[in-house]
Amino acid sequence: MTIRLYNTMTRKLEEFKPLVPGKMGFYTCGPTVYWDAHIGNMRTMVNSDIIKRVFIENGYDVTHVMNFTDVGHLTSDGDTGDDKMEKGAARENMSVWDVAQKYIDGFLYDMDLLNNIKPTVMPRATDHIAEQIAQVQKLEALGYTYKIPGDGIYYDTSKFAAYGALGGQKLSDLRGGARIDDSGKRNSTDFALWKFSPTNEKRQMEWDSPWGVGFPGWHIECSAMSTKYLGTHFDLHVGGQEHAKVHHSNEIAQSEPIVGAPWVSYWMHFEWLMLKDGKMSKSAGTAYTVRNLVERGYDPMAYRYLLLQSHYRQPLEFSFESLDAAVAGYKNIVRKIADLMTADNIGELDSGVYNIWHNKMLTIVSDNIKTAETLVVVQELLKDASVNPATKLALFEFIDRLLGLQFIDRAKKLVDLEQQSAPDDIVVLAQQRAEAKANKDWTTADSLRAQIDAAGWTVLDSKDGYKIVKKA
């Protein structure tokens, strides 16, 4: 299929044309591992995963790089504030190295819960200090840097005429973050490439460099690692929409003088997941993780289903009411697939019909990752009585590869549960309930159902009677 993507740089939909036929390389800005990634952060990861799946289903050989920012850097884009890793270490009374490993492990666990395909390469910033120093040296040799004594090596954005183009801004209109001490910085948009360690304290993370002991600025790591694993030019760079105006603009500024333009062919940015009252907050206890959802009894696939009901370029408001609605919708699809698996006449795969539905869904999602519209077609498929169960089940195998929603897995588990035989005491209660219903004794019938439910079983009524099944 033709793949079209909205390119942030050009502000238009463009047909994807790979640098190397049949191959696609892309980079996702990963987490700073000083705290757990919340479900808003994970929206970016699910969107990255869907992009990867779309390219794979279109026959591409995909190389996906996602970094871990495990090196300390300051908390703002303007090189001010506290060091995030040091702050995390102080909060948890652990070394920065242990903090990083703890939150990398937690992040990967949540990625697995959401059924995200692991990136091809997951480099850590602390393993690539040499590459970052080398990148700064190249910029220094080209005349793009200057030194602020006692502070660090800075990038001079006035030397890069295209600075701010990704964010749709002119360099003259930009206002960068102020440093703690405003003296020394030539332009408000200039940013740190290498920071010097304070002379009055010993940092847990610091390295020798040609300019003195210190640590890299935040932005340089992504340029160094993406170039190392994807080459001097690659196809796609993605991340949250908050990165477009500063972080990604800085990546471009520090990469293109070295490798030439364009460094990246396509840029994609994902909108936020918001609460009704605004952004998620760790201090307010609203920065829910995927594990928090599981602890509350939610299937992480229902959360993934909720995310895919919206487009990646649109903000999405999260509430537990919306998640409950997604749970109901997801379970309804799983129920129908389980019914297909146990149908009396499943039939044989109709390859012609399969191809029609397969191509319809792949065409839609390949047009700028329209997951919500694809899910509408999924519902249409379920309702189409002319498609036999065998063909529908084969199509759901494809849908699971494409959207990663594990419908088949959950349906198989549901069938296994329902095929368990109820113990004799539950059978007796169900029979008594049926008699109570026949006598229109609804109070007794409801009481008996409650007893059955409390024992971990449930009764499914139908026009032909009832069925006792194990609760999921």
N, C-alpha and C positions, 0 to 999 in steps of 0.2 A: 504494500500500500504506500501511497504518498504520505509522508509525515510532514505536518505543518506545525510550527512552534511560534509562539509570540516572543519575538526578540526584543528584550528591554532596550538594547542599544539603538535599534532602528525604530522602535515603537510601532511595529507592524507584524502581522503574521507572515512567516516566510516558509517556503518549502525547504526542508532539511536536505542539504547536500554535503555528504561526508568528505572529510579531507582525504581519507583512504576508502575506496569502495568496499562496502560490506562491513566496515568497522566503525565503531563509535566510541570515542573516549570522552568521559565527563567527570567533573569534579564537584563534589558537594562540600560546602563548608560545614564541618562537624562541630561537636560541642566543646566548650571549655569545661574541663572536667574537674570543677571545684564544687559542684553541687549536682543533684539529680536533674536530668532533662525533664521538663513537664510536658503535658500532652499537647501544648501549643508548639513546643519545639519538635515534637514527634510528628506533627502535621507536615513539617518540611521533609522529614525522613520518609514518610509514607508517599509524599508526592515524588520524591526522588526515586523511590522504589517503583512506582507506577511508570514513570518515564523509562526506567531500565527495562521493565517487563514489556512495554510497548515496542521498544526497539528489538528486544529478543524475539518477540512473536512476529516481528517483521523480518526476521532472518539476519539481524546484525550480530556481529561478534562485539560484545560490549566490554569495555574496560572502565570500571567505576572506581574512582579514588575518593575516599572521605577521610579527612584528617581528624586527629584528636589534638586539641590545644591543651597540652599538659604542661606548658611552660608558663611561668608567671608573666603577666603583662597587666597594664593598668586598666581600670574598670571602665574608662570612657574612650570614645573614639578620638578625643582630643588629647590623649596621653596624660590624663590627670586621674586622681583618685587612688584607691588602694590596689595593691596587687591581688588579683583574684585567688591565685593559688595559695599565697601566704595567708590570705584572709580565711580561706577554707581550712588550712592547716591549724590556724589558731582556734577556729571555731570547734574543731573536732579533736584537738589535742593529739594530732598525728603529724607525721612528716608530710611534706608536700608530695613526695613520691607515693606514699601510701594513700593519700587522699586521691591522687590521680588514678591509681589502680582501682580503688573502691568505686569511683564513679564511672570509669570505663567499663568495669564489670556490670554495673547496674544498667548502664546505657545499652550494652549488648544484650542483656537479659530482656529489656523492654523491646528492643528490636526483634528479638525472637518471638516474644509474645504477640507482636503485631504482624508476624510472618514476613518481615522484610528480608529480601535476599541480601546476604552479607556483601558489602563492597569487595571488589577484587583486591584492593590494597587499602589498608587502614594505617597510614603512617602517623607516628607521634612526633610532635614538634621537637621534643628533647632528643630524639634520635637523629635529628637533621640540623643540628647547630652549624656544622661545617658548611652545609649547603647554603644556609642563610647568610653566614659570614661571607661566603664567596659571592653571593648575589649583591650584597652591600658593597663589596670591593669593586665589582664591575660597575655599579652605579657611581661609585666614587671616581673611578678612572674616567668615566664619561662626563664628569662634572656636574652631577645631579645632587650632590650632597654637600653638607657643611657641618661643622662641629660647634656645638655649644659647650664650652668648658664646664666641667662638673655635671653635665646633664647627659649628652649623648650625641649621636650622629643623626642628622635630620635630612629628610628629602625636601628639596626645594621645588615646590609645585609650580612656581613661576617659570621653570625651565621646560615644563610639559604643557604645550599649547592646548592639548585635547583634554586636559584635566576637567572632570565633572561631566563629560559628555554622557556617560552612562546614566547619571542621575538627572539628565536634562537641564543642567545648569551651566552657566558661564563662569569661568574662573573669577572674573571681576565681581560677580554677584555673591560668591560663596562667603560664608562666615564660619570659620572653623572654631573648635572648642578652645578656650583659653587655657594656657598652662598655669600651674600654680604660681610660677614666677614668669611674668610676661617678657622679661628681658631676654633677648637672644634669638627669639624665633622671628625669622624674616617675614613670613606670611602666615596669616591665620590658619590656612589650610595645610601648612607643612606638618609632617608627621614623623615620628621616631622610627628609625631603622635599627638602631642599637642604643640601648640605654646603659649608662654607667652605673655600677653599684654604688650605693651611698658609702662614703668613707667612714661613717661612724657606726656601721652595722654590717653584720655578715648575713647575706641572703642564703637561703637553702638552695636556690637555683641561680647559679652564676657561672660564667665561663670566661676563659681567656680569649682575647681577640686582638687584632692589630691595633685597636684603639684603646685597649685597656679592659679590665675585668668588668663584665656586665651581662646583659641578657638582651635577646632580640625584641624588637617591637612586635606588636601583634600581627600586622599585615604581611610582613616579609615571609612568614612561614608558609602561607598558602601559595605564594608565587614560587618559592623554592621547591616545595614538595610536589605541586601540580606539574611543574616543568620537568622534574626528575622522573616522574612516573608516566606522564602523558606526552612528553616531548615539548619542544619549544612552541608549537602551535597545536591546539586541540579543539575539539568540536563544541563542547558545551560546558558552561559553568553555571551552577544553580545555587540558590540559597534563599533565606528569608528576605522579604522586601526591604527590611531595615538596613540591609547591607549594601544596597545599590549606590547610595549617595556618598558613603565614606569608605567602608572596608573594600568593596569591590572596585571602587574608583581608584583607591590607593594601590590595589593589586595591579590594575592596568598600568598606572603611572610608573610603577617600579619594575614592570616586566617588559613593556613595549620598547623602551629605549635600548634594551638588551637584545630582544629577539625580533623586533619589528612588529608592525601592525598589519592586520589585527592579530593579537595574541590568541584570542578566543573567537570562534565563529558565531556562537549564539549564547546569549545570556537569558536565563529565566529566573524570575523571582516570585516567591509564593507569599500570598497574603497571610495575615495572622489569624489565629484562633483567639477569639475574644470572649470574655464574660460580659454579661449584660451591663455591668458597671465599669467595664474597661478591661485593662490587661490583667493577666494572672499575676498574683503577688505571693512570694514566699512568706513574707512577713504576715500577710493576712490569712495564710493557710489555704489559699485558693490555687496554688501552683500544683495541681494534681498530677501525679505520675500515672503511667499505665498500671504499675503495680498497685497503686491506690484504687484504681477502678476494679481490678481483680479482687482486692480485699473487700470491696463493697458488693461482690457477687456478679460483676459484669464480665461477659465474654469479651476479650480484647478485639475479637473479630467484629463485634457489634460497633465498637468505637471506630474501627477502620471503615466499616460500612457507612457510618455517619459522615466521616470525612469525605468519602467518595460520592456522597450525595450532593456535594457542592463543587464548584470549579475552583481550581487552585489560585486563580487571579481574583477571587472574591473573598472578602472577610467572612468568617464563619463564627456565629455566636454559639458558644457552648453552654448548655445547661443540663442538669440531670433529667429534666423533662424531655429534652430533645434526644438525649441518649436512650431514655426509656422507649421513645417512639422508634428509634433505630433498632433497639433490641427486638421489639415486636415485629418490625419489618423483616429483619434478618431471620428470626425464628420461623416466620411464615414461609420464607423461601426454603429454609432447611427442611421444614415439615413436608413441603410439596416434593422436594427431591427424595426424601425418605419414602414417600408414597410411590414415586416412580420406581425406586429400587425394589419394592415389594409388590409391584403390579402383577396381575395374573398373566398378562400377555405383554412382555417387554418388547418383543419384536427384534428386528435386526437393524444395524446401522444403515441409514439411507445417506450415502455419501453426497448425493446431489443436494439434498435438503440441508445436510450438515454444512456444506460449503457456502450455501446462500446465507445462513445465519452467522456463520463464522466471519465471512467477509463483511457482512453488515456491521457487526459489532467492532471488528478491527478497524474498519474505515472510520467509524465515528470516533473512537478513542484516539486514533492516529491524527485526528484533526484537532491539534492543540489540547490533547489529553482531556477530552470531554467525558469524564467518568460518570457524571450524573445522567447524561443522555444514554450512555451505554447501559446503565442500570435500568432505564426505562425499557430498553429492548430485551433485557433479561426477563422482566415481568411479562412482556409480550410473548416471549418464547414459552414461558410456563403456561400461559393461557391458550396457546395455539394447540387445539385438539388434533390437528392434522399431522403434527410431529409426534412420532411414536416415542415411547419411553427410552429405548436404546439410543436413539439419536439425541434426545434431550440430555441424557446422562453424559454422552460423549462431548456434547457442547459445554456442559458444566465443568468437565475436566479442563477444557480450553479456557473457560471463564475464570477458573481458579488460577490457572497459569498467568492469565492476563491481569487480573485484579487482585489476586492473592487473598481472596476472602475465605478460602477453605470450606466452601459449601459442601463438597463431597465428603470431606473428613467429618464434619459435624453431622451430616446426614447418616453416615455409616454408624457413628456412635449412637445416634438416636435409634436406628434400627436394632442395633445390638441390645440397647436397653429395653426396647419394647418386646424383644423376643425372649426375654427372661420370663420364666414362669412365676406367677405370684404365689406366695405361700397360702396354705389352706385357710388360715384365719382371715386373710385379706379377701380371698374368694368368697368366703361366707359373708363378710361385710358388704361386698359388692352385690351379692344376691339379695341380701336384706334391703339394700338401698333400692334395687330394682323393684322389689315388692312394694316398698314405701312409695315410690314414684307412681306405680300402677294404682295404688290406693289414694293417690293425691295427698299423701302425708308429707308435705314438702319440708316441714321442720325436721322430721326424722331423717328424711333423705339427705338434707344438708348436713346434719350431725354425723351421719355415717360417712359422707364424703370427706368431712373434716378429719375423721379418724383414719381414713385410708390415706389421705394426703400427709398426715402427721407421721405415718409409718413409712413414708418414702415412695408411695405409689400414687397413681391417679387413675381415674376412670374417664375414658373417652366415649361419649355417647354418640350414637349414629342412628339412622333410620332403621338399621338392621339389628339394633341392640346396643351393646357396649363392649369395650375392650379395656382390660386392666394392663397398664404399662408402668414400668419403672420410671420415676421422675429423673429428669436429666440433672 
